[in-house]
């Protein structure tokens, strides 16, 4: 009989067996990833492992998305590699601390809601690009570690066979039973086969030694000066942005899979706190990891316990079990990550080709390509948002309309439909016949709104044109927020603004 409890009163039922076994699987998968990302950043392996532990434990306990896994990531490594080369590891620690403070500030300012601006095609592109990156990163395992040449002959057959066996177990075991995570069974099976038959294949220990102690507290040894701040701030801002974007996108994806809702602002604060502690505990920093999070979620984990177990077991591996973990075959972990890539890819997006608008297709493909070739997830998402926003602005600009009528008093009414903003100003101006209109006109904004400074300027110039020919303009049904916008801009619109009912502007009070 399954036993459930409410762990730490986080309103989440916990299945001990699933959570613990899933956490153990994730911990095994974290080891080579953390080491590889540390090497990518030009840092010692333990900086990646310490970051994975600190990021994992803090976000598991305090984060806004139970079941999501955080650790050292390639996105952060790519950002800090040049700083590591030019200024050394101490500047990396300082940068990570400052980036964490930026992330905490973003969470406290409730900026997590900005992720709502990311269109779905951009998320598809992000996920597909990340899946391809995960897959391509595993291809290096099919090379000779010393010469860099592709494996061939018996070594290739052995390694490839073990990889395929791992993938087959992960694919097939859930069809028979879900009692234990298929990923863990696959790793242990391949480990047992290699040990029993003495198969000569690459292991975790061939990457680097993971032996170490508890993460040491360390204040970054950098000059406390304005010059130092100018050096690390640009990197810190990019690390903070990349980390938040990747973490909040991962949170949204896990939300969709589990049909639950995480808390983006709480996750931002937790990510920032974890990065601050990571910098003080000799870690390279990081963010949420989509691959490891999907391993955890696909194993059935839904609570915080799995993330806590993963982080604690990773520390146990570092402090006490390094000699055993270093014997784990890389073929098992390679097969696991390839299956993660297959599961991460949004295959449904391929079926959407020819069905979705061309602009959405462009966003998805472009975000995918930027993610793959630049390895810059933040830039990829920003590009997607900009293209989608420009497309929306273009479509909205074409939709502004004006219905015209003259009432029994000879007053001409212009009823405006659609938003008045920078993109629609030109079309808006074409709607009016200044010379041919009667002495008095009414511009009705009941179905429209004044959005930006370009709209204010357009109203200003339009009323000036009417004023020059001795005609009077009335603005009708301007909402309260539109009136405030006009007032703050000190627009010189000398017109009679007619009395209108009060309109409420919706305020988002979500966390």
PEHU-V557473 format. One record per helix or strand. SS is the DSSP state (h for helix, s for strand). FROM is the first residue (numbers start at 1). TO is the last residue. If there is no record, write none. Layout:
<<SS/FROM/TO> <SS/FROM/TO>>
This chain:
<<s/4/6> <h/7/9> <s/13/15> <h/16/40> <h/45/62> <s/70/71> <h/74/87> <h/89/108> <h/111/117> <h/120/142> <s/143/143> <s/150/150> <h/153/176> <h/182/197> <s/203/203> <h/204/206> <h/226/258> <h/264/280> <s/287/288> <h/290/298> <h/304/319> <h/322/325> <s/329/329> <h/330/344> <h/347/351> <h/358/374> <h/377/398> <s/401/406> <s/412/417> <s/420/420> <h/425/429> <s/440/447> <s/450/450> <h/453/468> <s/472/476> <h/480/488> <s/496/497>>
